[in-house]
Amino acid sequence: MAKKVLLLVGDYVEDYEAMVPFQAMGAMGITVDAVAPDRQAGDVVPTAIHDFTGDQTYKELRGHNFAINKDFDKIDVNEYDGLYIAGGRSAEYIRLNKRVIEITKHFFETNKPVAAICHGIQVLTTARVLTGRTLTAYVAVGPDIELAGGTWKNIPADEAIVDGNLVTSPAWPGHQAILKAFYELLGITINN
């Protein structure tokens, strides 16, 4: 049976963290509905490219436009097998949307697979679903995880951590690890 995943994004989502999972999951035959608060199918959100150029933190550059393919107001969470939360600056404000938090809580209450990368974990901290969980995120989000009752692990950017139905990675270099683990949580087997 084909799987269906909800991808949460917003303005200035990290470019790779929206584009790569959307395309990679689509290549696996997964139906991916990309949504953002206050957006409808056919709208776009601007993306940001985060890169390290010698400063103490990343530099944010303007990325591409990312197409939304489902109306946010028409989401029925029961139609989805999993949730993927992209990172970037969008996470810090989409987490203020009550419906985003309700959607996130649904996937934890029903024990459906959830993937979150980089700053996307900020949605999880606001949803208060991290008590007793071990996970990772971009280093600046580590204190938020601890304050939300989770245990933060500082791991290399190209790795991921699985804890029950949740898989997390610190940043876009972890796409291979987070996507592989997310596929497994969805029950998708890849034969070499």
LUMGU-816871 format. One record per residue (C-alpha): residue in three letters; x, y, z. Coordinates in pm, whole numbers. Example, Ala and Ser with C-alpha at 12.3 -4.5 7.8 and 13.67 -1.06 7.14 Angstrom:
2
<"ALA", <1230, -450, 780>> <"SER", <1367, -106, 714>> 
//
This chain:
192
<"MET", <0, 0, 0>> <"ALA", <131, 345, -94>> <"LYS", <229, 569, 196>> <"LYS", <125, 930, 247>> <"VAL", <332, 1184, 441>> <"LEU", <255, 1537, 556>> <"LEU", <550, 1778, 517>> <"LEU", <531, 2091, 737>> <"VAL", <710, 2399, 603>> <"GLY", <673, 2778, 616>> <"ASP", <837, 3095, 492>> <"TYR", <1216, 3063, 497>> <"VAL", <1219, 2691, 554>> <"GLU", <1574, 2565, 496>> <"ASP", <1596, 2498, 122>> <"TYR", <1756, 2152, 136>> <"GLU", <1541, 2047, 430>> <"ALA", <1224, 2099, 226>> <"MET", <1339, 2013, -127>> <"VAL", <1541, 1698, -56>> <"PRO", <1285, 1507, 155>> <"PHE", <1000, 1612, -75>> <"GLN", <1183, 1480, -382>> <"ALA", <1340, 1175, -213>> <"MET", <1011, 1057, -65>> <"GLY", <837, 1115, -396>> <"ALA", <1102, 904, -570>> <"MET", <1013, 621, -330>> <"GLY", <648, 638, -437>> <"ILE", <535, 817, -120>> <"THR", <265, 1080, -169>> <"VAL", <395, 1395, 0>> <"ASP", <160, 1682, 82>> <"ALA", <364, 1996, 151>> <"VAL", <170, 2244, 363>> <"ALA", <225, 2574, 540>> <"PRO", <-6, 2778, 762>> <"ASP", <-214, 3032, 568>> <"ARG", <-114, 2875, 233>> <"GLN", <-311, 2688, -30>> <"ALA", <-215, 2446, -305>> <"GLY", <-36, 2643, -576>> <"ASP", <115, 2896, -337>> <"VAL", <489, 2905, -272>> <"VAL", <702, 2972, 32>> <"PRO", <1046, 3132, 3>> <"THR", <1332, 2915, 125>> <"ALA", <1663, 3002, 287>> <"ILE", <2000, 2841, 237>> <"HIS", <2199, 2799, 557>> <"ASP", <2573, 2780, 515>> <"PHE", <2874, 2812, 741>> <"THR", <3123, 3069, 615>> <"GLY", <3352, 3118, 915>> <"ASP", <3113, 3308, 1142>> <"GLN", <3002, 3174, 1481>> <"THR", <2670, 3065, 1332>> <"TYR", <2529, 2997, 988>> <"LYS", <2470, 3263, 725>> <"GLU", <2122, 3275, 578>> <"LEU", <2093, 3332, 204>> <"ARG", <1777, 3348, -9>> <"GLY", <1698, 3013, -167>> <"HIS", <1431, 2896, -410>> <"ASN", <1055, 2913, -402>> <"PHE", <905, 2588, -272>> <"ALA", <562, 2490, -401>> <"ILE", <281, 2407, -162>> <"ASN", <62, 2128, -301>> <"LYS", <-216, 2099, -40>> <"ASP", <-439, 2354, 132>> <"PHE", <-337, 2383, 498>> <"ASP", <-700, 2431, 605>> <"LYS", <-806, 2106, 433>> <"ILE", <-565, 1871, 612>> <"ASP", <-721, 1555, 755>> <"VAL", <-445, 1408, 972>> <"ASN", <-609, 1065, 962>> <"GLU", <-511, 1038, 592>> <"TYR", <-138, 1039, 669>> <"ASP", <102, 764, 763>> <"GLY", <375, 1000, 883>> <"LEU", <480, 1358, 954>> <"TYR", <802, 1525, 838>> <"ILE", <893, 1865, 989>> <"ALA", <1149, 2063, 792>> <"GLY", <1393, 2299, 959>> <"GLY", <1501, 2653, 898>> <"ARG", <1362, 2975, 1034>> <"SER", <1004, 2871, 953>> <"ALA", <991, 2636, 1253>> <"GLU", <1029, 2920, 1504>> <"TYR", <702, 3079, 1392>> <"ILE", <487, 2795, 1249>> <"ARG", <505, 2648, 1600>> <"LEU", <293, 2946, 1711>> <"ASN", <7, 2819, 1494>> <"LYS", <-243, 2623, 1706>> <"ARG", <-330, 2386, 1420>> <"VAL", <39, 2300, 1361>> <"ILE", <62, 2194, 1726>> <"GLU", <-261, 1991, 1704>> <"ILE", <-131, 1815, 1392>> <"THR", <200, 1736, 1561>> <"LYS", <33, 1601, 1874>> <"HIS", <-190, 1374, 1663>> <"PHE", <110, 1188, 1522>> <"PHE", <251, 1126, 1869>> <"GLU", <-85, 1029, 2019>> <"THR", <-139, 774, 1738>> <"ASN", <228, 660, 1741>> <"LYS", <270, 735, 1371>> <"PRO", <624, 801, 1238>> <"VAL", <758, 1154, 1281>> <"ALA", <1080, 1296, 1134>> <"ALA", <1214, 1637, 1231>> <"ILE", <1538, 1797, 1125>> <"CYS", <1748, 2088, 1251>> <"HIS", <1526, 2370, 1381>> <"GLY", <1213, 2167, 1295>> <"ILE", <1247, 2023, 1643>> <"GLN", <1123, 2361, 1774>> <"VAL", <773, 2251, 1667>> <"LEU", <812, 1942, 1885>> <"THR", <924, 2142, 2188>> <"THR", <619, 2366, 2163>> <"ALA", <389, 2064, 2117>> <"ARG", <528, 1925, 2446>> <"VAL", <581, 1576, 2306>> <"LEU", <945, 1524, 2410>> <"THR", <922, 1415, 2772>> <"GLY", <1145, 1111, 2816>> <"ARG", <1263, 1119, 2452>> <"THR", <1623, 1119, 2333>> <"LEU", <1682, 1320, 2018>> <"THR", <1905, 1563, 1836>> <"ALA", <1869, 1899, 1665>> <"TYR", <2080, 2191, 1555>> <"VAL", <2304, 2273, 1852>> <"ALA", <2120, 2600, 1932>> <"VAL", <1796, 2403, 1981>> <"GLY", <1953, 2165, 2235>> <"PRO", <1856, 2376, 2538>> <"ASP", <1496, 2392, 2413>> <"ILE", <1482, 2011, 2404>> <"GLU", <1609, 1989, 2762>> <"LEU", <1356, 2250, 2878>> <"ALA", <1080, 2049, 2706>> <"GLY", <1169, 1735, 2903>> <"GLY", <1378, 1557, 2639>> <"THR", <1741, 1451, 2630>> <"TRP", <1948, 1624, 2362>> <"LYS", <2242, 1447, 2203>> <"ASN", <2506, 1642, 2009>> <"ILE", <2587, 1408, 1720>> <"PRO", <2760, 1462, 1385>> <"ALA", <2544, 1647, 1131>> <"ASP", <2528, 1346, 898>> <"GLU", <2370, 1114, 1156>> <"ALA", <2021, 1062, 1299>> <"ILE", <1868, 935, 1623>> <"VAL", <1561, 711, 1642>> <"ASP", <1354, 698, 1960>> <"GLY", <1030, 505, 1916>> <"ASN", <825, 665, 1638>> <"LEU", <1055, 971, 1623>> <"VAL", <1366, 1021, 1408>> <"THR", <1571, 1342, 1424>> <"SER", <1887, 1477, 1264>> <"PRO", <2088, 1793, 1341>> <"ALA", <2102, 1937, 988>> <"TRP", <2071, 1873, 615>> <"PRO", <2391, 1665, 587>> <"GLY", <2186, 1401, 774>> <"HIS", <1933, 1350, 495>> <"GLN", <2050, 999, 411>> <"ALA", <2036, 889, 775>> <"ILE", <1704, 1052, 865>> <"LEU", <1528, 945, 546>> <"LYS", <1652, 586, 573>> <"ALA", <1526, 565, 932>> <"PHE", <1197, 738, 843>> <"TYR", <1137, 488, 560>> <"GLU", <1193, 205, 807>> <"LEU", <947, 359, 1054>> <"LEU", <694, 381, 770>> <"GLY", <746, 10, 700>> <"ILE", <923, 64, 369>> <"THR", <1195, -190, 293>> <"ILE", <1478, -101, 58>> <"ASN", <1666, -395, -91>> <"ASN", <2020, -337, -216>> 
//
